[in-house]
Amino acid sequence: MQEMQWAAETGSFPGPRWSPAEEQTLLLPYLHLVRRVVGHLRSQVGTVLGRDDLEQIGLLGLLEALRRYGPPDEQFEYFAFKRIRGAILDELRRQDWRPRQLRQQANVFNQHSRALLNQLGRPPSEAELAASMAVPLATVRELGYASQAEAMHSFDELLEKLGGDWGGECEAQRMELQLTLQQLLASLDKRQQLLLSLYYQHELNMKEIALVLNLTESRVCQLHKQCLAHLNSRLAECL
């Protein structure tokens, strides 16, 4: 809570409507959202940032959500969850959290993934990727998450645009894009639709989704990334 008070005193976000003490009182019922978002994203960012760091960023995102939204009502929790999640992804992107070496390794990871896919006729397993790259399994998992996080951020940005305030004649365009998104989601196979529903609607993390779908965590990560790449490409054409 100290981070919230600091943000209020320094004016990090648009002008507060309440005193720091009032803000803390208003936000107390929603602190669980920060822990939920961090748990949701933790596997995607690996060990790049500690849980305490992620929660601090999430707290500031929660404060921003309150100041943008106004007095909380029954819809605030959904709005705050999106803002907390967006704040964490934005901070990771701003800090360029993937060091140069990791970015280079991620490119190699993608090259090996494509080569093995063509060779095997199916997505490679973590063990097969690890053997091909001559690296530990833990490294393969980290590289997969690093690549996935970028696709997640791009998809979130597109969803933010679709959910924003377009106004006037542009509102019809937004509705058309939302219909396009619905059609694209409907075009995915049932397992892909379920995966996205579990992740974005039910807020399960990759490990939990793997248990539901009876797949390995790495396979869920691969499927998620494939879905996002397809949706990002198609939606970007419409914007």
MARBA-152361 format. One record per residue (C-alpha): residue number from 1; residue in one letter; x, y, z. Coordinates in nm, 3 decimals. Layout:
// residues N
<num NUM; residu A; X X; Y Y; Z Z>
...
// end
This chain:
// residues 239
<num 1; residu M; X 0.000; Y 0.000; Z 0.000>
<num 2; residu Q; X 0.297; Y 0.232; Z 0.039>
<num 3; residu E; X 0.338; Y 0.233; Z -0.338>
<num 4; residu M; X -0.020; Y 0.360; Z -0.378>
<num 5; residu Q; X 0.039; Y 0.643; Z -0.134>
<num 6; residu W; X 0.361; Y 0.735; Z -0.312>
<num 7; residu A; X 0.182; Y 0.746; Z -0.647>
<num 8; residu A; X -0.088; Y 0.968; Z -0.504>
<num 9; residu E; X 0.162; Y 1.210; Z -0.355>
<num 10; residu T; X 0.375; Y 1.234; Z -0.667>
<num 11; residu G; X 0.084; Y 1.264; Z -0.909>
<num 12; residu S; X 0.198; Y 0.969; Z -1.120>
<num 13; residu F; X -0.155; Y 0.929; Z -1.259>
<num 14; residu P; X -0.434; Y 1.168; Z -1.361>
<num 15; residu G; X -0.555; Y 1.388; Z -1.074>
<num 16; residu P; X -0.683; Y 1.191; Z -0.773>
<num 17; residu R; X -1.043; Y 1.236; Z -0.665>
<num 18; residu W; X -0.974; Y 1.120; Z -0.312>
<num 19; residu S; X -0.708; Y 1.155; Z -0.046>
<num 20; residu P; X -0.445; Y 0.878; Z -0.025>
<num 21; residu A; X -0.622; Y 0.734; Z 0.280>
<num 22; residu E; X -0.957; Y 0.730; Z 0.097>
<num 23; residu E; X -0.798; Y 0.564; Z -0.207>
<num 24; residu Q; X -0.651; Y 0.290; Z 0.008>
<num 25; residu T; X -0.988; Y 0.225; Z 0.168>
<num 26; residu L; X -1.157; Y 0.206; Z -0.174>
<num 27; residu L; X -0.896; Y -0.030; Z -0.314>
<num 28; residu L; X -0.868; Y -0.272; Z -0.022>
<num 29; residu P; X -1.152; Y -0.496; Z -0.149>
<num 30; residu Y; X -0.974; Y -0.528; Z -0.485>
<num 31; residu L; X -0.618; Y -0.611; Z -0.378>
<num 32; residu H; X -0.686; Y -0.977; Z -0.453>
<num 33; residu L; X -0.700; Y -0.881; Z -0.821>
<num 34; residu V; X -0.330; Y -0.792; Z -0.815>
<num 35; residu R; X -0.237; Y -1.133; Z -0.677>
<num 36; residu R; X -0.467; Y -1.299; Z -0.930>
<num 37; residu V; X -0.314; Y -1.115; Z -1.226>
<num 38; residu V; X 0.040; Y -1.185; Z -1.108>
<num 39; residu G; X -0.043; Y -1.553; Z -1.071>
<num 40; residu H; X -0.199; Y -1.543; Z -1.418>
<num 41; residu L; X 0.105; Y -1.388; Z -1.584>
<num 42; residu R; X 0.382; Y -1.537; Z -1.372>
<num 43; residu S; X 0.459; Y -1.826; Z -1.602>
<num 44; residu Q; X 0.477; Y -1.598; Z -1.906>
<num 45; residu V; X 0.750; Y -1.374; Z -1.762>
<num 46; residu G; X 0.951; Y -1.657; Z -1.604>
<num 47; residu T; X 1.207; Y -1.532; Z -1.354>
<num 48; residu V; X 1.270; Y -1.197; Z -1.523>
<num 49; residu L; X 1.091; Y -1.007; Z -1.246>
<num 50; residu G; X 1.023; Y -1.126; Z -0.893>
<num 51; residu R; X 0.671; Y -1.163; Z -0.760>
<num 52; residu D; X 0.713; Y -0.858; Z -0.533>
<num 53; residu D; X 0.812; Y -0.643; Z -0.832>
<num 54; residu L; X 0.515; Y -0.765; Z -1.034>
<num 55; residu E; X 0.278; Y -0.698; Z -0.746>
<num 56; residu Q; X 0.413; Y -0.345; Z -0.703>
<num 57; residu I; X 0.350; Y -0.271; Z -1.071>
<num 58; residu G; X 0.007; Y -0.429; Z -1.037>
<num 59; residu L; X -0.078; Y -0.210; Z -0.737>
<num 60; residu L; X -0.001; Y 0.100; Z -0.940>
<num 61; residu G; X -0.217; Y -0.037; Z -1.221>
<num 62; residu L; X -0.501; Y -0.085; Z -0.972>
<num 63; residu L; X -0.463; Y 0.274; Z -0.854>
<num 64; residu E; X -0.468; Y 0.398; Z -1.212>
<num 65; residu A; X -0.783; Y 0.195; Z -1.275>
<num 66; residu L; X -0.958; Y 0.361; Z -0.980>
<num 67; residu R; X -0.863; Y 0.711; Z -1.094>
<num 68; residu R; X -0.972; Y 0.647; Z -1.450>
<num 69; residu Y; X -1.295; Y 0.470; Z -1.357>
<num 70; residu G; X -1.426; Y 0.669; Z -1.063>
<num 71; residu P; X -1.624; Y 0.528; Z -0.770>
<num 72; residu P; X -1.614; Y 0.145; Z -0.797>
<num 73; residu D; X -1.933; Y -0.039; Z -0.888>
<num 74; residu E; X -2.015; Y -0.393; Z -1.000>
<num 75; residu Q; X -1.825; Y -0.343; Z -1.330>
<num 76; residu F; X -1.508; Y -0.207; Z -1.172>
<num 77; residu E; X -1.350; Y -0.546; Z -1.100>
<num 78; residu Y; X -1.347; Y -0.642; Z -1.469>
<num 79; residu F; X -1.207; Y -0.301; Z -1.568>
<num 80; residu A; X -0.941; Y -0.313; Z -1.296>
<num 81; residu F; X -0.828; Y -0.663; Z -1.390>
<num 82; residu K; X -0.759; Y -0.546; Z -1.746>
<num 83; residu R; X -0.574; Y -0.236; Z -1.629>
<num 84; residu I; X -0.358; Y -0.429; Z -1.381>
<num 85; residu R; X -0.268; Y -0.682; Z -1.646>
<num 86; residu G; X -0.198; Y -0.409; Z -1.899>
<num 87; residu A; X 0.021; Y -0.219; Z -1.653>
<num 88; residu I; X 0.243; Y -0.522; Z -1.596>
<num 89; residu L; X 0.278; Y -0.599; Z -1.967>
<num 90; residu D; X 0.343; Y -0.231; Z -2.045>
<num 91; residu E; X 0.619; Y -0.214; Z -1.784>
<num 92; residu L; X 0.783; Y -0.529; Z -1.916>
<num 93; residu R; X 0.777; Y -0.384; Z -2.265>
<num 94; residu R; X 0.905; Y -0.043; Z -2.148>
<num 95; residu Q; X 1.199; Y -0.197; Z -1.969>
<num 96; residu D; X 1.277; Y -0.414; Z -2.271>
<num 97; residu W; X 1.281; Y -0.698; Z -2.022>
<num 98; residu R; X 1.429; Y -0.945; Z -2.267>
<num 99; residu P; X 1.805; Y -0.884; Z -2.272>
<num 100; residu R; X 1.982; Y -0.894; Z -2.608>
<num 101; residu Q; X 2.112; Y -1.245; Z -2.549>
<num 102; residu L; X 1.762; Y -1.371; Z -2.466>
<num 103; residu R; X 1.619; Y -1.208; Z -2.780>
<num 104; residu Q; X 1.887; Y -1.376; Z -2.989>
<num 105; residu Q; X 1.815; Y -1.709; Z -2.822>
<num 106; residu A; X 1.442; Y -1.660; Z -2.883>
<num 107; residu N; X 1.512; Y -1.618; Z -3.255>
<num 108; residu V; X 1.714; Y -1.940; Z -3.252>
<num 109; residu F; X 1.430; Y -2.107; Z -3.060>
<num 110; residu N; X 1.179; Y -2.002; Z -3.327>
<num 111; residu Q; X 1.407; Y -2.126; Z -3.605>
<num 112; residu H; X 1.448; Y -2.465; Z -3.441>
<num 113; residu S; X 1.074; Y -2.485; Z -3.376>
<num 114; residu R; X 0.994; Y -2.426; Z -3.743>
<num 115; residu A; X 1.263; Y -2.668; Z -3.861>
<num 116; residu L; X 1.142; Y -2.947; Z -3.632>
<num 117; residu L; X 0.780; Y -2.880; Z -3.726>
<num 118; residu N; X 0.866; Y -2.929; Z -4.093>
<num 119; residu Q; X 1.079; Y -3.233; Z -4.016>
<num 120; residu L; X 0.838; Y -3.410; Z -3.781>
<num 121; residu G; X 0.510; Y -3.294; Z -3.931>
<num 122; residu R; X 0.391; Y -3.190; Z -3.585>
<num 123; residu P; X 0.487; Y -2.937; Z -3.316>
<num 124; residu P; X 0.805; Y -3.052; Z -3.139>
<num 125; residu S; X 0.808; Y -3.136; Z -2.770>
<num 126; residu E; X 1.019; Y -2.948; Z -2.518>
<num 127; residu A; X 1.257; Y -3.242; Z -2.498>
<num 128; residu E; X 1.300; Y -3.246; Z -2.877>
<num 129; residu L; X 1.365; Y -2.872; Z -2.883>
<num 130; residu A; X 1.612; Y -2.901; Z -2.596>
<num 131; residu A; X 1.801; Y -3.177; Z -2.777>
<num 132; residu S; X 1.803; Y -2.985; Z -3.104>
<num 133; residu M; X 1.931; Y -2.667; Z -2.939>
<num 134; residu A; X 2.158; Y -2.848; Z -2.692>
<num 135; residu V; X 2.013; Y -2.655; Z -2.397>
<num 136; residu P; X 1.833; Y -2.757; Z -2.075>
<num 137; residu L; X 1.456; Y -2.803; Z -2.068>
<num 138; residu A; X 1.423; Y -2.502; Z -1.838>
<num 139; residu T; X 1.585; Y -2.282; Z -2.103>
<num 140; residu V; X 1.345; Y -2.406; Z -2.370>
<num 141; residu R; X 1.049; Y -2.324; Z -2.146>
<num 142; residu E; X 1.181; Y -1.974; Z -2.071>
<num 143; residu L; X 1.239; Y -1.901; Z -2.440>
<num 144; residu G; X 0.890; Y -2.020; Z -2.525>
<num 145; residu Y; X 0.736; Y -1.788; Z -2.268>
<num 146; residu A; X 0.950; Y -1.495; Z -2.383>
<num 147; residu S; X 0.825; Y -1.537; Z -2.737>
<num 148; residu Q; X 0.466; Y -1.582; Z -2.621>
<num 149; residu A; X 0.464; Y -1.269; Z -2.406>
<num 150; residu E; X 0.524; Y -1.045; Z -2.707>
<num 151; residu A; X 0.229; Y -1.197; Z -2.891>
<num 152; residu M; X 0.015; Y -1.152; Z -2.580>
<num 153; residu H; X 0.102; Y -0.784; Z -2.556>
<num 154; residu S; X 0.017; Y -0.724; Z -2.923>
<num 155; residu F; X -0.318; Y -0.898; Z -2.881>
<num 156; residu D; X -0.395; Y -0.695; Z -2.568>
<num 157; residu E; X -0.323; Y -0.374; Z -2.758>
<num 158; residu L; X -0.568; Y -0.476; Z -3.030>
<num 159; residu L; X -0.835; Y -0.562; Z -2.772>
<num 160; residu E; X -0.775; Y -0.226; Z -2.603>
<num 161; residu K; X -0.838; Y -0.051; Z -2.934>
<num 162; residu L; X -1.156; Y -0.247; Z -2.987>
<num 163; residu G; X -1.275; Y -0.159; Z -2.639>
<num 164; residu G; X -1.180; Y 0.208; Z -2.648>
<num 165; residu D; X -1.395; Y 0.515; Z -2.702>
<num 166; residu W; X -1.412; Y 0.558; Z -3.078>
<num 167; residu G; X -1.704; Y 0.798; Z -3.092>
<num 168; residu G; X -1.915; Y 0.928; Z -3.378>
<num 169; residu E; X -1.906; Y 0.746; Z -3.710>
<num 170; residu C; X -1.607; Y 0.540; Z -3.595>
<num 171; residu E; X -1.835; Y 0.351; Z -3.357>
<num 172; residu A; X -1.974; Y 0.157; Z -3.652>
<num 173; residu Q; X -1.620; Y 0.058; Z -3.747>
<num 174; residu R; X -1.552; Y -0.068; Z -3.396>
<num 175; residu M; X -1.869; Y -0.278; Z -3.402>
<num 176; residu E; X -1.761; Y -0.422; Z -3.736>
<num 177; residu L; X -1.420; Y -0.511; Z -3.593>
<num 178; residu Q; X -1.579; Y -0.674; Z -3.289>
<num 179; residu L; X -1.793; Y -0.883; Z -3.522>
<num 180; residu T; X -1.478; Y -0.975; Z -3.714>
<num 181; residu L; X -1.311; Y -1.086; Z -3.392>
<num 182; residu Q; X -1.614; Y -1.299; Z -3.302>
<num 183; residu Q; X -1.603; Y -1.462; Z -3.645>
<num 184; residu L; X -1.230; Y -1.527; Z -3.618>
<num 185; residu L; X -1.274; Y -1.686; Z -3.276>
<num 186; residu A; X -1.556; Y -1.901; Z -3.412>
<num 187; residu S; X -1.328; Y -2.017; Z -3.695>
<num 188; residu L; X -1.078; Y -2.166; Z -3.448>
<num 189; residu D; X -1.113; Y -2.532; Z -3.359>
<num 190; residu K; X -1.288; Y -2.628; Z -3.036>
<num 191; residu R; X -0.968; Y -2.686; Z -2.842>
<num 192; residu Q; X -0.827; Y -2.346; Z -2.939>
<num 193; residu Q; X -1.153; Y -2.177; Z -2.845>
<num 194; residu L; X -1.151; Y -2.353; Z -2.509>
<num 195; residu L; X -0.788; Y -2.258; Z -2.448>
<num 196; residu L; X -0.855; Y -1.889; Z -2.511>
<num 197; residu S; X -1.170; Y -1.902; Z -2.300>
<num 198; residu L; X -0.983; Y -2.062; Z -2.009>
<num 199; residu Y; X -0.706; Y -1.805; Z -2.032>
<num 200; residu Y; X -0.891; Y -1.478; Z -2.099>
<num 201; residu Q; X -1.233; Y -1.542; Z -1.946>
<num 202; residu H; X -1.162; Y -1.787; Z -1.665>
<num 203; residu E; X -0.810; Y -1.647; Z -1.605>
<num 204; residu L; X -0.635; Y -1.981; Z -1.569>
<num 205; residu N; X -0.258; Y -1.987; Z -1.616>
<num 206; residu M; X -0.074; Y -2.216; Z -1.858>
<num 207; residu K; X -0.012; Y -2.489; Z -1.602>
<num 208; residu E; X -0.380; Y -2.500; Z -1.501>
<num 209; residu I; X -0.494; Y -2.504; Z -1.865>
<num 210; residu A; X -0.254; Y -2.791; Z -1.936>
<num 211; residu L; X -0.426; Y -2.997; Z -1.666>
<num 212; residu V; X -0.772; Y -2.918; Z -1.805>
<num 213; residu L; X -0.676; Y -3.004; Z -2.163>
<num 214; residu N; X -0.457; Y -3.299; Z -2.065>
<num 215; residu L; X -0.160; Y -3.150; Z -2.250>
<num 216; residu T; X 0.190; Y -3.050; Z -2.152>
<num 217; residu E; X 0.241; Y -2.693; Z -2.043>
<num 218; residu S; X 0.476; Y -2.633; Z -2.338>
<num 219; residu R; X 0.211; Y -2.758; Z -2.583>
<num 220; residu V; X -0.046; Y -2.522; Z -2.433>
<num 221; residu C; X 0.205; Y -2.240; Z -2.469>
<num 222; residu Q; X 0.259; Y -2.332; Z -2.836>
<num 223; residu L; X -0.114; Y -2.346; Z -2.909>
<num 224; residu H; X -0.174; Y -2.015; Z -2.734>
<num 225; residu K; X 0.100; Y -1.845; Z -2.932>
<num 226; residu Q; X -0.034; Y -1.987; Z -3.259>
<num 227; residu C; X -0.384; Y -1.861; Z -3.182>
<num 228; residu L; X -0.258; Y -1.514; Z -3.096>
<num 229; residu A; X -0.037; Y -1.493; Z -3.405>
<num 230; residu H; X -0.337; Y -1.581; Z -3.624>
<num 231; residu L; X -0.569; Y -1.335; Z -3.451>
<num 232; residu N; X -0.308; Y -1.058; Z -3.442>
<num 233; residu S; X -0.244; Y -1.092; Z -3.813>
<num 234; residu R; X -0.610; Y -1.092; Z -3.913>
<num 235; residu L; X -0.715; Y -0.812; Z -3.678>
<num 236; residu A; X -0.419; Y -0.592; Z -3.771>
<num 237; residu E; X -0.542; Y -0.601; Z -4.131>
<num 238; residu C; X -0.872; Y -0.451; Z -4.016>
<num 239; residu L; X -0.732; Y -0.163; Z -3.807>
// end
